[in-house]
Amino acid sequence: MNSMSDMKKDEIAEDQELIGDETLEAEILADELEALRAERDDMRDRFMRALADAENIRKRGERDRREAEQYGGTKLARDLLPVYDNLKRALDAAGEEQRAAAKALIEGVELTMRELLSVMGKHGVEPIVPEIGDQFDPQLHQAMFEAPLPETKAGDIIQVMTEGFMLHERLLRPAQVGVSSTPKP
């Protein structure tokens, strides 16, 4: 009987050892599984960040391309503004006598000015043409002087020296104006 009981004890000991080994193995597998899950989550997070970065770079590249397309000619447009100013001065300086004597020349200068404005307009350059009596807008106008002028309100444009220009939504050059400083009554 002893041998039976010893056998049972040995079997029980072996079973316990197997159970212990299985428990240890299960714990190791659970730890490995948890490590793999953490690595998977880390990789997923890195992948999502990489996707977001790629999308941001794509959007930034598209915006930069659009801006280069719209505003790449800014320097050229600024360099053309004195040509416009000189043509305008030439036309303004021509009195009736000169207009009659050099009709073809004046028409040629007017045609050149219209063509210059047309080409500039095709590329998004539009003039800012304030009128006397308009309200001064610091976003579009540059005040060259202030003077009290009867019959006006403070902030009214009283003289226009040069026209301004916009390139799409950006100010290329402000219109240069004189502004009334008439005090309020």
N, CA and C atoms as an extended XYZ file, in Angstrom:
555
Properties=species:S:1:pos:R:3:atomname:S:1:resname:S:1:resid:I:1 pbc="F F F"
N         0.788       -1.187        0.000 N   MET     1
C         0.000        0.000        0.000 CA  MET     1
C         0.836        1.258        0.000 C   MET     1
N         1.935        1.051        0.631 N   ASN     2
C         2.827        2.198        0.658 CA  ASN     2
C         3.257        2.587       -0.741 C   ASN     2
N         3.450        1.593       -1.498 N   SER     3
C         3.926        1.905       -2.826 CA  SER     3
C         2.832        2.598       -3.636 C   SER     3
N         1.578        2.263       -3.382 N   MET     4
C         0.463        2.941       -4.066 CA  MET     4
C         0.372        4.369       -3.602 C   MET     4
N         0.484        4.523       -2.355 N   SER     5
C         0.382        5.874       -1.839 CA  SER     5
C         1.589        6.692       -2.263 C   SER     5
N         2.725        6.039       -2.334 N   ASP     6
C         3.911        6.760       -2.810 CA  ASP     6
C         3.742        7.115       -4.285 C   ASP     6
N         3.136        6.228       -5.028 N   MET     7
C         2.895        6.494       -6.440 CA  MET     7
C         1.934        7.661       -6.618 C   MET     7
N         0.919        7.655       -5.815 N   LYS     8
C        -0.049        8.749       -5.899 CA  LYS     8
C         0.614       10.058       -5.539 C   LYS     8
N         1.463       10.005       -4.538 N   LYS     9
C         2.176       11.214       -4.131 CA  LYS     9
C         3.090       11.678       -5.253 C   LYS     9
N         3.747       10.718       -5.886 N   ASP    10
C         4.636       11.067       -6.995 CA  ASP    10
C         3.828       11.666       -8.153 C   ASP    10
N         2.687       11.053       -8.428 N   GLU    11
C         1.824       11.567       -9.493 CA  GLU    11
C         1.327       12.966       -9.157 C   GLU    11
N         0.929       13.137       -7.915 N   ILE    12
C         0.456       14.453       -7.474 CA  ILE    12
C         1.598       15.461       -7.585 C   ILE    12
N         2.768       15.066       -7.179 N   ALA    13
C         3.927       15.962       -7.252 CA  ALA    13
C         4.222       16.309       -8.701 C   ALA    13
N         4.144       15.286       -9.571 N   GLU    14
C         4.382       15.538      -10.989 CA  GLU    14
C         3.305       16.473      -11.546 C   GLU    14
N         2.047       16.220      -11.172 N   ASP    15
C         0.944       17.079      -11.622 CA  ASP    15
C         1.150       18.515      -11.158 C   ASP    15
N         1.550       18.645       -9.902 N   GLN    16
C         1.775       19.993       -9.370 CA  GLN    16
C         2.933       20.657      -10.105 C   GLN    16
N         3.962       19.860      -10.389 N   GLU    17
C         5.103       20.411      -11.113 CA  GLU    17
C         4.660       20.838      -12.513 C   GLU    17
N         3.852       19.992      -13.170 N   LEU    18
C         3.337       20.336      -14.498 CA  LEU    18
C         2.451       21.575      -14.433 C   LEU    18
N         1.603       21.613      -13.405 N   ILE    19
C         0.730       22.780      -13.243 CA  ILE    19
C         1.576       24.019      -13.009 C   ILE    19
N         2.602       23.882      -12.191 N   GLY    20
C         3.506       25.001      -11.928 CA  GLY    20
C         4.201       25.452      -13.198 C   GLY    20
N         4.673       24.461      -13.987 N   ASP    21
C         5.329       24.790      -15.257 CA  ASP    21
C         4.341       25.459      -16.209 C   ASP    21
N         3.115       24.950      -16.282 N   GLU    22
C         2.095       25.530      -17.151 CA  GLU    22
C         1.738       26.944      -16.699 C   GLU    22
N         1.651       27.138      -15.376 N   THR    23
C         1.350       28.473      -14.855 CA  THR    23
C         2.474       29.435      -15.213 C   THR    23
N         3.696       28.981      -15.044 N   LEU    24
C         4.856       29.809      -15.380 CA  LEU    24
C         4.857       30.117      -16.871 C   LEU    24
N         4.588       29.079      -17.661 N   GLU    25
C         4.522       29.264      -19.103 CA  GLU    25
C         3.392       30.224      -19.476 C   GLU    25
N         2.248       30.103      -18.841 N   ALA    26
C         1.111       30.989      -19.108 CA  ALA    26
C         1.461       32.435      -18.731 C   ALA    26
N         2.158       32.601      -17.634 N   GLU    27
C         2.569       33.951      -17.216 CA  GLU    27
C         3.544       34.546      -18.228 C   GLU    27
N         4.492       33.729      -18.682 N   ILE    28
C         5.455       34.202      -19.689 CA  ILE    28
C         4.727       34.579      -20.971 C   ILE    28
N         3.784       33.728      -21.398 N   LEU    29
C         3.015       34.026      -22.615 CA  LEU    29
C         2.170       35.293      -22.433 C   LEU    29
N         1.588       35.454      -21.250 N   ALA    30
C         0.785       36.652      -20.985 CA  ALA    30
C         1.672       37.898      -21.033 C   ALA    30
N         2.883       37.801      -20.468 N   ASP    31
C         3.818       38.939      -20.503 CA  ASP    31
C         4.236       39.243      -21.938 C   ASP    31
N         4.527       38.186      -22.713 N   GLU    32
C         4.907       38.394      -24.114 CA  GLU    32
C         3.756       39.005      -24.901 C   GLU    32
N         2.549       38.509      -24.644 N   LEU    33
C         1.368       39.044      -25.314 CA  LEU    33
C         1.175       40.523      -24.975 C   LEU    33
N         1.338       40.874      -23.725 N   GLU    34
C         1.195       42.271      -23.295 CA  GLU    34
C         2.272       43.143      -23.959 C   GLU    34
N         3.499       42.627      -24.028 N   ALA    35
C         4.592       43.365      -24.685 CA  ALA    35
C         4.282       43.563      -26.167 C   ALA    35
N         3.762       42.528      -26.820 N   LEU    36
C         3.395       42.637      -28.239 CA  LEU    36
C         2.255       43.639      -28.446 C   LEU    36
N         1.290       43.621      -27.555 N   ARG    37
C         0.184       44.590      -27.649 CA  ARG    37
C         0.713       46.013      -27.489 C   ARG    37
N         1.619       46.228      -26.517 N   ALA    38
C         2.193       47.559      -26.298 CA  ALA    38
C         2.985       47.991      -27.531 C   ALA    38
N         3.745       47.055      -28.106 N   GLU    39
C         4.517       47.375      -29.314 CA  GLU    39
C         3.578       47.699      -30.476 C   GLU    39
N         2.491       46.907      -30.612 N   ARG    40
C         1.499       47.168      -31.661 CA  ARG    40
C         0.891       48.558      -31.501 C   ARG    40
N         0.503       48.894      -30.254 N   ASP    41
C        -0.103       50.205      -30.002 CA  ASP    41
C         0.884       51.328      -30.309 C   ASP    41
N         2.165       51.127      -29.944 N   ASP    42
C         3.191       52.124      -30.223 CA  ASP    42
C         3.363       52.288      -31.733 C   ASP    42
N         3.408       51.175      -32.451 N   MET    43
C         3.549       51.226      -33.915 CA  MET    43
C         2.335       51.894      -34.559 C   MET    43
N         1.144       51.586      -34.064 N   ARG    44
C        -0.063       52.210      -34.601 CA  ARG    44
C        -0.017       53.725      -34.377 C   ARG    44
N         0.398       54.139      -33.175 N   ASP    45
C         0.501       55.560      -32.858 CA  ASP    45
C         1.524       56.238      -33.771 C   ASP    45
N         2.672       55.595      -33.970 N   ARG    46
C         3.694       56.173      -34.843 CA  ARG    46
C         3.214       56.250      -36.281 C   ARG    46
N         2.500       55.216      -36.719 N   PHE    47
C         1.955       55.196      -38.073 CA  PHE    47
C         0.950       56.332      -38.270 C   PHE    47
N         0.058       56.505      -37.293 N   MET    48
C        -0.950       57.571      -37.396 CA  MET    48
C        -0.283       58.948      -37.416 C   MET    48
N         0.746       59.127      -36.596 N   ARG    49
C         1.483       60.398      -36.598 CA  ARG    49
C         2.175       60.625      -37.936 C   ARG    49
N         2.754       59.577      -38.485 N   ALA    50
C         3.417       59.686      -39.786 CA  ALA    50
C         2.405       60.043      -40.871 C   ALA    50
N         1.226       59.441      -40.823 N   LEU    51
C         0.167       59.790      -41.783 CA  LEU    51
C        -0.244       61.252      -41.646 C   LEU    51
N        -0.412       61.704      -40.408 N   ALA    52
C        -0.804       63.099      -40.172 CA  ALA    52
C         0.292       64.042      -40.652 C   ALA    52
N         1.553       63.703      -40.388 N   ASP    53
C         2.666       64.536      -40.859 CA  ASP    53
C         2.689       64.597      -42.381 C   ASP    53
N         2.484       63.460      -43.028 N   ALA    54
C         2.474       63.424      -44.489 CA  ALA    54
C         1.341       64.282      -45.048 C   ALA    54
N         0.180       64.223      -44.417 N   GLU    55
C        -0.956       65.038      -44.868 CA  GLU    55
C        -0.663       66.523      -44.678 C   GLU    55
N        -0.066       66.875      -43.535 N   ASN    56
C         0.290       68.277      -43.289 CA  ASN    56
C         1.324       68.770      -44.299 C   ASN    56
N         2.293       67.942      -44.609 N   ILE    57
C         3.305       68.319      -45.602 CA  ILE    57
C         2.658       68.497      -46.967 C   ILE    57
N         1.727       67.610      -47.319 N   ARG    58
C         1.031       67.740      -48.608 CA  ARG    58
C         0.251       69.048      -48.681 C   ARG    58
N        -0.480       69.360      -47.589 N   LYS    59
C        -1.259       70.597      -47.558 CA  LYS    59
C        -0.354       71.823      -47.618 C   LYS    59
N         0.754       71.793      -46.866 N   ARG    60
C         1.691       72.916      -46.871 CA  ARG    60
C         2.292       73.101      -48.260 C   ARG    60
N         2.638       71.994      -48.909 N   GLY    61
C         3.189       72.061      -50.262 CA  GLY    61
C         2.179       72.658      -51.240 C   GLY    61
N         0.928       72.256      -51.110 N   GLU    62
C        -0.131       72.795      -51.979 CA  GLU    62
C        -0.312       74.292      -51.745 C   GLU    62
N        -0.328       74.692      -50.460 N   ARG    63
C        -0.462       76.122      -50.133 CA  ARG    63
C         0.733       76.918      -50.664 C   ARG    63
N         1.942       76.383      -50.491 N   ASP    64
C         3.143       77.068      -50.985 CA  ASP    64
C         3.108       77.196      -52.506 C   ASP    64
N         2.660       76.138      -53.173 N   ARG    65
C         2.560       76.188      -54.635 CA  ARG    65
C         1.562       77.249      -55.088 C   ARG    65
N         0.405       77.279      -54.394 N   ARG    66
C        -0.622       78.271      -54.735 CA  ARG    66
C        -0.102       79.689      -54.515 C   ARG    66
N         0.571       79.906      -53.374 N   GLU    67
C         1.113       81.242      -53.096 CA  GLU    67
C         2.192       81.626      -54.099 C   GLU    67
N         3.040       80.683      -54.469 N   ALA    68
C         4.077       80.974      -55.460 CA  ALA    68
C         3.438       81.342      -56.795 C   ALA    68
N         2.373       80.649      -57.133 N   GLU    69
C         1.672       80.935      -58.377 CA  GLU    69
C         1.041       82.329      -58.345 C   GLU    69
N         0.390       82.662      -57.217 N   GLN    70
C        -0.294       83.950      -57.120 CA  GLN    70
C         0.652       85.111      -56.877 C   GLN    70
N         1.662       84.898      -56.026 N   TYR    71
C         2.479       86.029      -55.584 CA  TYR    71
C         3.919       85.962      -56.066 C   TYR    71
N         4.232       84.998      -56.929 N   GLY    72
C         5.591       84.871      -57.444 CA  GLY    72
C         6.022       86.070      -58.277 C   GLY    72
N         5.083       86.758      -58.884 N   GLY    73
C         5.396       87.920      -59.721 CA  GLY    73
C         5.363       89.238      -58.976 C   GLY    73
N         5.398       89.207      -57.649 N   THR    74
C         5.305       90.437      -56.857 CA  THR    74
C         6.404       91.427      -57.209 C   THR    74
N         7.632       90.941      -57.299 N   LYS    75
C         8.757       91.838      -57.573 CA  LYS    75
C         8.597       92.495      -58.949 C   LYS    75
N         8.244       91.697      -59.944 N   LEU    76
C         8.036       92.250      -61.285 CA  LEU    76
C         6.896       93.271      -61.264 C   LEU    76
N         5.801       92.941      -60.596 N   ALA    77
C         4.656       93.858      -60.532 CA  ALA    77
C         5.077       95.182      -59.877 C   ALA    77
N         5.841       95.108      -58.772 N   ARG    78
C         6.315       96.340      -58.113 CA  ARG    78
C         7.206       97.154      -59.035 C   ARG    78
N         8.036       96.454      -59.803 N   ASP    79
C         8.932       97.152      -60.730 CA  ASP    79
C         8.169       97.819      -61.870 C   ASP    79
N         6.968       97.324      -62.186 N   LEU    80
C         6.176       97.936      -63.265 CA  LEU    80
C         5.375       99.158      -62.798 C   LEU    80
N         5.179       99.308      -61.499 N   LEU    81
C         4.364      100.421      -61.005 CA  LEU    81
C         4.932      101.792      -61.379 C   LEU    81
N         6.236      102.025      -61.328 N   PRO    82
C         6.746      103.331      -61.778 CA  PRO    82
C         6.472      103.600      -63.260 C   PRO    82
N         6.427      102.556      -64.084 N   VAL    83
C         6.091      102.729      -65.502 CA  VAL    83
C         4.660      103.261      -65.605 C   VAL    83
N         3.753      102.658      -64.847 N   TYR    84
C         2.367      103.133      -64.819 CA  TYR    84
C         2.311      104.591      -64.344 C   TYR    84
N         3.036      104.889      -63.246 N   ASP    85
C         3.035      106.259      -62.700 CA  ASP    85
C         3.536      107.265      -63.735 C   ASP    85
N         4.596      106.923      -64.458 N   ASN    86
C         5.154      107.851      -65.451 CA  ASN    86
C         4.205      108.055      -66.624 C   ASN    86
N         3.550      106.999      -67.066 N   LEU    87
C         2.561      107.149      -68.141 CA  LEU    87
C         1.411      108.035      -67.672 C   LEU    87
N         0.965      107.844      -66.439 N   LYS    88
C        -0.123      108.663      -65.896 CA  LYS    88
C         0.300      110.122      -65.791 C   LYS    88
N         1.514      110.359      -65.291 N   ARG    89
C         2.018      111.744      -65.195 CA  ARG    89
C         2.089      112.406      -66.577 C   ARG    89
N         2.556      111.638      -67.571 N   ALA    90
C         2.650      112.180      -68.934 CA  ALA    90
C         1.268      112.584      -69.440 C   ALA    90
N         0.282      111.744      -69.208 N   LEU    91
C        -1.074      112.071      -69.663 CA  LEU    91
C        -1.657      113.251      -68.892 C   LEU    91
N        -1.405      113.289      -67.562 N   ASP    92
C        -1.919      114.395      -66.747 CA  ASP    92
C        -1.254      115.716      -67.111 C   ASP    92
N         0.017      115.656      -67.534 N   ALA    93
C         0.757      116.884      -67.863 CA  ALA    93
C         0.358      117.456      -69.222 C   ALA    93
N        -0.166      116.607      -70.065 N   ALA    94
C        -0.540      117.072      -71.404 CA  ALA    94
C        -1.795      117.917      -71.326 C   ALA    94
N        -1.650      119.187      -71.652 N   GLY    95
C        -2.797      120.096      -71.682 CA  GLY    95
C        -3.543      119.956      -73.001 C   GLY    95
N        -4.600      120.728      -73.137 N   GLU    96
C        -5.417      120.677      -74.369 CA  GLU    96
C        -4.590      121.037      -75.592 C   GLU    96
N        -3.681      121.990      -75.438 N   GLU    97
C        -2.860      122.424      -76.567 CA  GLU    97
C        -1.948      121.284      -77.045 C   GLU    97
N        -1.291      120.607      -76.081 N   GLN    98
C        -0.420      119.489      -76.457 CA  GLN    98
C        -1.242      118.317      -77.013 C   GLN    98
N        -2.408      118.101      -76.445 N   ARG    99
C        -3.254      117.012      -76.924 CA  ARG    99
C        -3.649      117.242      -78.388 C   ARG    99
N        -3.963      118.498      -78.721 N   ALA   100
C        -4.353      118.803      -80.103 CA  ALA   100
C        -3.162      118.671      -81.042 C   ALA   100
N        -1.980      119.151      -80.586 N   ALA   101
C        -0.806      119.142      -81.446 CA  ALA   101
C        -0.239      117.728      -81.629 C   ALA   101
N        -0.309      116.898      -80.608 N   ALA   102
C         0.298      115.561      -80.686 CA  ALA   102
C        -0.752      114.486      -80.387 C   ALA   102
N        -1.869      114.580      -81.121 N   LYS   103
C        -2.987      113.681      -80.877 CA  LYS   103
C        -2.569      112.215      -80.973 C   LYS   103
N        -1.832      111.826      -81.984 N   ALA   104
C        -1.418      110.430      -82.178 CA  ALA   104
C        -0.500      109.978      -81.036 C   ALA   104
N         0.402      110.842      -80.603 N   LEU   105
C         1.306      110.495      -79.510 CA  LEU   105
C         0.523      110.265      -78.216 C   LEU   105
N        -0.414      111.162      -77.910 N   ILE   106
C        -1.231      111.032      -76.700 CA  ILE   106
C        -2.051      109.756      -76.763 C   ILE   106
N        -2.645      109.463      -77.918 N   GLU   107
C        -3.422      108.229      -78.069 CA  GLU   107
C        -2.533      107.001      -77.879 C   GLU   107
N        -1.302      107.060      -78.358 N   GLY   108
C        -0.350      105.957      -78.184 CA  GLY   108
C        -0.016      105.740      -76.707 C   GLY   108
N         0.185      106.831      -75.967 N   VAL   109
C         0.481      106.727      -74.540 CA  VAL   109
C        -0.738      106.170      -73.801 C   VAL   109
N        -1.936      106.651      -74.154 N   GLU   110
C        -3.160      106.134      -73.520 CA  GLU   110
C        -3.342      104.646      -73.811 C   GLU   110
N        -3.083      104.237      -75.058 N   LEU   111
C        -3.200      102.825      -75.443 CA  LEU   111
C        -2.188      101.974      -74.668 C   LEU   111
N        -0.967      102.489      -74.536 N   THR   112
C         0.073      101.773      -73.785 CA  THR   112
C        -0.345      101.611      -72.326 C   THR   112
N        -0.908      102.666      -71.755 N   MET   113
C        -1.342      102.604      -70.358 CA  MET   113
C        -2.483      101.605      -70.181 C   MET   113
N        -3.451      101.612      -71.102 N   ARG   114
C        -4.557      100.652      -71.018 CA  ARG   114
C        -4.047       99.220      -71.145 C   ARG   114
N        -3.098       98.997      -72.061 N   GLU   115
C        -2.536       97.660      -72.248 CA  GLU   115
C        -1.768       97.217      -71.001 C   GLU   115
N        -1.013       98.129      -70.381 N   LEU   116
C        -0.289       97.812      -69.159 CA  LEU   116
C        -1.272       97.415      -68.054 C   LEU   116
N        -2.350       98.182      -67.888 N   LEU   117
C        -3.366       97.844      -66.883 CA  LEU   117
C        -4.042       96.510      -67.194 C   LEU   117
N        -4.264       96.229      -68.467 N   SER   118
C        -4.890       94.969      -68.860 CA  SER   118
C        -3.985       93.786      -68.520 C   SER   118
N        -2.707       93.885      -68.847 N   VAL   119
C        -1.759       92.801      -68.554 CA  VAL   119
C        -1.625       92.618      -67.044 C   VAL   119
N        -1.528       93.721      -66.322 N   MET   120
C        -1.422       93.620      -64.866 CA  MET   120
C        -2.685       92.971      -64.291 C   MET   120
N        -3.843       93.342      -64.810 N   GLY   121
C        -5.106       92.759      -64.356 CA  GLY   121
C        -5.181       91.263      -64.603 C   GLY   121
N        -4.634       90.776      -65.717 N   LYS   122
C        -4.613       89.342      -66.013 CA  LYS   122
C        -3.822       88.575      -64.974 C   LYS   122
N        -2.882       89.255      -64.348 N   HIS   123
C        -2.021       88.599      -63.358 CA  HIS   123
C        -2.405       88.961      -61.924 C   HIS   123
N        -3.611       89.514      -61.754 N   GLY   124
C        -4.131       89.762      -60.408 CA  GLY   124
C        -3.772       91.102      -59.804 C   GLY   124
N        -3.166       91.997      -60.578 N   VAL   125
C        -2.803       93.325      -60.062 CA  VAL   125
C        -3.945       94.283      -60.398 C   VAL   125
N        -4.567       94.824      -59.364 N   GLU   126
C        -5.691       95.743      -59.555 CA  GLU   126
C        -5.390       97.077      -58.879 C   GLU   126
N        -5.754       98.188      -59.534 N   PRO   127
C        -5.484       99.489      -58.924 CA  PRO   127
C        -6.437       99.804      -57.769 C   PRO   127
N        -5.929      100.567      -56.819 N   ILE   128
C        -6.729      101.135      -55.737 CA  ILE   128
C        -6.847      102.613      -56.090 C   ILE   128
N        -8.045      103.041      -56.454 N   VAL   129
C        -8.236      104.406      -56.928 CA  VAL   129
C        -9.170      105.146      -55.969 C   VAL   129
N        -8.608      105.742      -54.908 N   PRO   130
C        -9.478      106.483      -53.989 CA  PRO   130
C        -9.956      107.787      -54.638 C   PRO   130
N       -11.104      108.240      -54.204 N   GLU   131
C       -11.664      109.502      -54.696 CA  GLU   131
C       -11.615      110.532      -53.576 C   GLU   131
N       -11.556      111.785      -53.942 N   ILE   132
C       -11.613      112.850      -52.942 CA  ILE   132
C       -12.970      112.761      -52.245 C   ILE   132
N       -12.928      112.771      -50.921 N   GLY   133
C       -14.146      112.624      -50.124 CA  GLY   133
C       -14.320      111.236      -49.542 C   GLY   133
N       -13.590      110.245      -50.100 N   ASP   134
C       -13.635      108.896      -49.522 CA  ASP   134
C       -13.033      108.926      -48.122 C   ASP   134
N       -13.376      107.940      -47.334 N   GLN   135
C       -12.828      107.822      -45.975 CA  GLN   135
C       -11.451      107.159      -46.055 C   GLN   135
N       -10.507      107.678      -45.302 N   PHE   136
C        -9.152      107.124      -45.238 CA  PHE   136
C        -9.207      105.715      -44.651 C   PHE   136
N        -8.541      104.763      -45.311 N   ASP   137
C        -8.457      103.377      -44.839 CA  ASP   137
C        -6.981      103.022      -44.703 C   ASP   137
N        -6.479      102.878      -43.475 N   PRO   138
C        -5.050      102.607      -43.301 CA  PRO   138
C        -4.600      101.261      -43.894 C   PRO   138
N        -5.550      100.383      -44.212 N   GLN   139
C        -5.197       99.109      -44.841 CA  GLN   139
C        -4.889       99.280      -46.334 C   GLN   139
N        -5.403      100.368      -46.934 N   LEU   140
C        -5.243      100.587      -48.373 CA  LEU   140
C        -4.529      101.883      -48.720 C   LEU   140
N        -4.520      102.835      -47.789 N   HIS   141
C        -3.991      104.177      -48.072 CA  HIS   141
C        -2.811      104.506      -47.172 C   HIS   141
N        -1.942      105.371      -47.688 N   GLN   142
C        -0.842      105.913      -46.893 CA  GLN   142
C        -1.051      107.419      -46.832 C   GLN   142
N        -1.196      107.946      -45.612 N   ALA   143
C        -1.408      109.385      -45.449 CA  ALA   143
C        -0.073      110.094      -45.634 C   ALA   143
N         0.008      110.977      -46.625 N   MET   144
C         1.242      111.714      -46.893 CA  MET   144
C         1.268      113.024      -46.108 C   MET   144
N         0.074      113.546      -45.826 N   PHE   145
C        -0.032      114.760      -45.014 CA  PHE   145
C        -1.447      114.859      -44.464 C   PHE   145
N        -1.593      115.694      -43.440 N   GLU   146
C        -2.912      116.027      -42.898 CA  GLU   146
C        -3.054      117.532      -42.943 C   GLU   146
N        -4.235      117.994      -43.262 N   ALA   147
C        -4.483      119.431      -43.307 CA  ALA   147
C        -5.951      119.676      -42.989 C   ALA   147
N        -6.216      120.745      -42.214 N   PRO   148
C        -7.626      121.074      -41.968 CA  PRO   148
C        -8.214      121.698      -43.229 C   PRO   148
N        -9.336      121.199      -43.639 N   LEU   149
C        -9.989      121.729      -44.837 CA  LEU   149
C       -11.464      121.926      -44.506 C   LEU   149
N       -11.945      123.145      -44.655 N   PRO   150
C       -13.363      123.377      -44.364 CA  PRO   150
C       -14.257      122.493      -45.239 C   PRO   150
N       -15.436      122.222      -44.733 N   GLU   151
C       -16.426      121.421      -45.465 CA  GLU   151
C       -16.055      119.931      -45.527 C   GLU   151
N       -15.089      119.487      -44.739 N   THR   152
C       -14.726      118.067      -44.718 CA  THR   152
C       -14.751      117.561      -43.280 C   THR   152
N       -14.762      116.258      -43.149 N   LYS   153
C       -14.679      115.642      -41.824 CA  LYS   153
C       -13.276      115.066      -41.654 C   LYS   153
N       -12.855      114.934      -40.408 N   ALA   154
C       -11.549      114.334      -40.138 CA  ALA   154
C       -11.531      112.922      -40.720 C   ALA   154
N       -10.445      112.597      -41.427 N   GLY   155
C       -10.319      111.284      -42.031 CA  GLY   155
C       -10.766      111.212      -43.477 C   GLY   155
N       -11.331      112.304      -44.011 N   ASP   156
C       -11.711      112.331      -45.425 CA  ASP   156
C       -10.463      112.532      -46.288 C   ASP   156
N       -10.437      111.869      -47.434 N   ILE   157
C        -9.329      112.065      -48.370 CA  ILE   157
C        -9.557      113.397      -49.083 C   ILE   157
N        -8.530      114.242      -49.058 N   ILE   158
C        -8.656      115.558      -49.690 CA  ILE   158
C        -7.765      115.694      -50.926 C   ILE   158
N        -6.815      114.765      -51.103 N   GLN   159
C        -5.967      114.787      -52.294 CA  GLN   159
C        -5.423      113.377      -52.532 C   GLN   159
N        -5.289      113.014      -53.807 N   VAL   160
C        -4.714      111.723      -54.177 CA  VAL   160
C        -3.427      111.995      -54.956 C   VAL   160
N        -2.289      111.553      -54.395 N   MET   161
C        -1.008      111.756      -55.068 CA  MET   161
C        -0.708      110.600      -56.037 C   MET   161
N        -0.806      109.370      -55.548 N   THR   162
C        -0.594      108.210      -56.419 CA  THR   162
C        -1.621      107.136      -56.074 C   THR   162
N        -1.967      106.383      -57.085 N   GLU   163
C        -2.889      105.271      -56.873 CA  GLU   163
C        -2.122      104.107      -56.246 C   GLU   163
N        -2.855      103.267      -55.544 N   GLY   164
C        -2.253      102.075      -54.963 CA  GLY   164
C        -2.598      100.869      -55.809 C   GLY   164
N        -2.039       99.722      -55.426 N   PHE   165
C        -2.303       98.496      -56.172 CA  PHE   165
C        -2.374       97.310      -55.222 C   PHE   165
N        -3.258       96.373      -55.552 N   MET   166
C        -3.397       95.104      -54.836 CA  MET   166
C        -2.940       93.990      -55.774 C   MET   166
N        -2.285       92.978      -55.203 N   LEU   167
C        -1.967       91.765      -55.949 CA  LEU   167
C        -2.790       90.664      -55.287 C   LEU   167
N        -3.855       90.266      -55.951 N   HIS   168
C        -4.860       89.356      -55.381 CA  HIS   168
C        -5.368       89.974      -54.072 C   HIS   168
N        -5.119       89.348      -52.911 N   GLU   169
C        -5.622       89.933      -51.655 CA  GLU   169
C        -4.539       90.686      -50.892 C   GLU   169
N        -3.349       90.809      -51.453 N   ARG   170
C        -2.248       91.482      -50.762 CA  ARG   170
C        -2.033       92.883      -51.305 C   ARG   170
N        -1.702       93.764      -50.387 N   LEU   171
C        -1.398       95.139      -50.771 CA  LEU   171
C        -0.018       95.172      -51.407 C   LEU   171
N         0.040       95.635      -52.654 N   LEU   172
C         1.302       95.760      -53.365 CA  LEU   172
C         1.914       97.130      -53.077 C   LEU   172
N         1.059       98.141      -53.139 N   ARG   173
C         1.485       99.505      -52.809 CA  ARG   173
C         0.253      100.281      -52.358 C   ARG   173
N         0.344      100.971      -51.198 N   PRO   174
C        -0.820      101.752      -50.766 CA  PRO   174
C        -0.990      103.003      -51.635 C   PRO   174
N        -2.207      103.459      -51.771 N   ALA   175
C        -2.465      104.728      -52.432 CA  ALA   175
C        -1.973      105.844      -51.523 C   ALA   175
N        -1.270      106.806      -52.089 N   GLN   176
C        -0.741      107.918      -51.290 CA  GLN   176
C        -1.735      109.065      -51.369 C   GLN   176
N        -2.204      109.479      -50.183 N   VAL   177
C        -3.276      110.468      -50.134 CA  VAL   177
C        -2.998      111.532      -49.067 C   VAL   177
N        -3.680      112.674      -49.240 N   GLY   178
C        -3.738      113.690      -48.202 CA  GLY   178
C        -5.049      113.533      -47.470 C   GLY   178
N        -5.026      113.761      -46.143 N   VAL   179
C        -6.192      113.492      -45.314 CA  VAL   179
C        -6.579      114.753      -44.546 C   VAL   179
N        -7.884      114.962      -44.439 N   SER   180
C        -8.400      116.099      -43.663 CA  SER   180
C        -8.205      115.863      -42.183 C   SER   180
N        -7.793      116.928      -41.502 N   SER   181
C        -7.673      116.854      -40.030 CA  SER   181
C        -8.602      117.840      -39.372 C   SER   181
N        -9.653      118.211      -40.076 N   THR   182
C       -10.613      119.165      -39.550 CA  THR   182
C       -11.163      118.658      -38.218 C   THR   182
N       -11.026      119.468      -37.163 N   PRO   183
C       -11.548      119.008      -35.859 CA  PRO   183
C       -13.066      118.921      -35.879 C   PRO   183
N       -13.577      118.059      -35.029 N   LYS   184
C       -15.038      117.924      -34.928 CA  LYS   184
C       -15.603      119.198      -34.307 C   LYS   184
N       -16.772      119.659      -34.811 N   PRO   185
C       -17.351      120.911      -34.284 CA  PRO   185
C       -17.863      120.773      -32.858 C   PRO   185
